[in-house]
Each structure stands twice: as structure tokens, then as C-alpha cells.
Amino acid sequence: MDALITWVNSLFVVYTVCILLRILMSWVTVTPMRRWSMAIVGFIHDTTGWYLNLFRRIIPPVGPLDLSPIVALLVLEIVRRLVVRILLGFE
């Protein structure tokens, strides 16, 4: 069961890192020139876009700031903690 908890926790961490990379890429203009860099940028946009769009529909931008990724990260952390506690309860 510990391996499953570690695996699930790792998935949440990887997704959090993808969201953070998406936030960083929004601050910097990324012009992918190579096929592998275009694939990485496309992967990050495809995997995080649906999740962030859920929060963008609910939370309007405040001027030039988009606060939805912050709320999305907070919700992801709460869900991670709940899932890990549920899995720990099965032990």
C-alpha cells in the first residue's frame, strides 16, 4: 500500500510541476524552434489546459492578473491530501 500512496503522491507532484511550468511559460514568450521543445510545450498546454480552464470560467481576471492558477494549485493540494489520507485509512 505504501507503494501506491507514493505513486499517487508522485502523480500529484508531477501535475503540480506541469502547472507551475505553464505559469512560468505564460510570463516568458516561448518560441519553440525545435520539434522536441514544441512537443514539451504542447504537452504542458494539453495536460494542464482543461484543469486551468475550469477555474478560469469561475474566477475572472483581476486586471492583467489571472488568479485562477493559484486557486487551481490550492484545490489540487487539498485533493492530494484527501486522497493520501483516504489511502492511508485503507492500511
N, C-alpha and C positions, 0 to 999 in steps of 0.2 A: 504494500500500500504506500510505503514511503516513496517508491519509485514513481508511482502515479502522481502523487502530490508534487513531487519535484518536477515532473514533466508538465503538469498543468500550470504550475507556477512559472516555469520557463516560457511557456507559450504566452502567458500574460506579459512577461517581461519583454519578450521579442516584439509583441504588438505595441507595447508602450514605446519601445525604441523606434519602431516604424512611425508612430505618430509624432514623436519628437523630431525625427528626421524630416518629416513632412512640414513641421512648423519651421525648422531651420531653412528648408528649401524655399519656403514662402518669403523669407526675409532676403534671400540672395537669389539673384537671377541665375538660374542654371540653364546653360545651353549645352545639352549633351551632344558631343560630336561623335563619339564612338558608339558602336552598336551595344556594347555591354553597359555603358553608362545610361543609354536610353532605356535599356531593359530594366535597370535598377530603379530609375526614376518612374518608369511606367508601373513597375511592381508596387512601389510605395504608394503611388497615387491610386492604383486599383484596389489595394488591400485596405487602405485607410479612408478612402473617399466615401464609401457608403456609411461608415460609422460616424464620421465627422458631419456628413450631411444631415443625419438625424438631429444633431444638436444645432446645426445652422438653421434648420426650419423653426426651432423653438426659440433660440436666442438671437435677437437681431444684433448686427454690428454696432458698436459704440464709436461713432466717427470712423476713423480708419482702422480701429482695432476690432479684431474678431476674437471674442472671448470664448467661443464655443469649443476650441480645442482644450482649454483649461478645464471646462466642465466635463468634457469627454474623458480627459485623463482622470479626473476625480471619480467619475462614475466607474471607469474601468478598474481603478484601485479598489473601490468598495466591492465591486463584483468579484474581484480576485480574492479579497479577504473572505467574503462569504463562501465562495466555492471551496477554498482551502479549509475553512472551518467545518463545512459540511463533510468534506472528505476525511478530515481528522476525526469527526464523530463516528464514522463507519469503522474505525480501527478498534 
